[in-house]
Amino acid sequence: MSINAELLEILVCPRCKGEIVQRDQDGQSYLDCNACELAFPVEDGIPVMLVEEAESLRSEVPGA
């Protein structure tokens, strides 16, 4: 589900206050902060901007 463009312009990462970008993957929307490497889920059109609820954007590296 797409976020309103005006809302997307004012939202920032709650951790670093940096820019976020919207990403859709497998029918789920996320707001990504590339600086913190966090993905914030969007549930029923509402961004969940809690660091505790965010997923890591870092890919798991075997043996690391």
C-alpha positions as CSV (number, residue, x, y, z in Angstrom):
1,M,0.0,0.0,0.0
2,S,1.4,3.3,-1.1
3,I,2.0,6.1,1.4
4,N,0.7,9.6,0.7
5,A,3.5,11.6,-1.0
6,E,3.0,14.6,1.4
7,L,3.4,12.3,4.4
8,L,6.4,10.6,2.9
9,E,8.1,14.1,2.5
10,I,7.9,14.9,6.2
11,L,8.7,11.4,7.7
12,V,12.3,10.8,8.8
13,C,14.1,7.9,10.4
14,P,13.4,8.0,14.2
15,R,17.0,6.9,14.9
16,C,19.1,9.2,12.8
17,K,16.5,11.7,11.5
18,G,17.7,10.9,8.0
19,E,15.7,10.4,4.7
20,I,13.5,7.4,4.2
21,V,12.4,5.8,1.0
22,Q,9.4,3.7,0.3
23,R,9.8,0.1,-0.9
24,D,7.2,-2.5,-1.8
25,Q,8.2,-6.2,-1.6
26,D,5.9,-9.2,-1.9
27,G,2.8,-7.2,-1.3
28,Q,4.2,-5.5,1.9
29,S,5.3,-1.9,2.0
30,Y,8.4,-0.7,4.0
31,L,10.0,2.7,4.7
32,D,13.8,2.2,4.5
33,C,16.5,4.2,6.1
34,N,19.7,3.3,4.2
35,A,21.9,5.2,6.7
36,C,20.7,3.0,9.6
37,E,20.0,0.0,7.4
38,L,16.5,-0.4,8.9
39,A,13.2,-1.1,7.3
40,F,10.1,0.2,9.0
41,P,6.9,-1.8,8.1
42,V,3.7,-0.1,6.9
43,E,0.6,-1.8,8.3
44,D,-2.8,-1.0,6.9
45,G,-1.4,2.2,5.3
46,I,0.1,3.4,8.6
47,P,3.9,3.6,9.0
48,V,5.2,1.9,12.1
49,M,8.1,4.2,12.9
50,L,9.4,2.4,16.0
51,V,13.0,1.3,16.0
52,E,12.0,-1.8,18.0
53,E,9.6,-2.9,15.2
54,A,12.1,-2.2,12.4
55,E,13.8,-5.0,10.4
56,S,17.4,-5.0,9.4
57,L,18.3,-4.3,5.8
58,R,21.7,-6.0,6.2
59,S,21.8,-9.3,4.4
60,E,22.9,-12.3,6.5
61,V,26.4,-13.3,5.6
62,P,27.1,-17.0,6.2
63,G,30.1,-17.6,8.4
64,A,30.2,-14.0,9.6
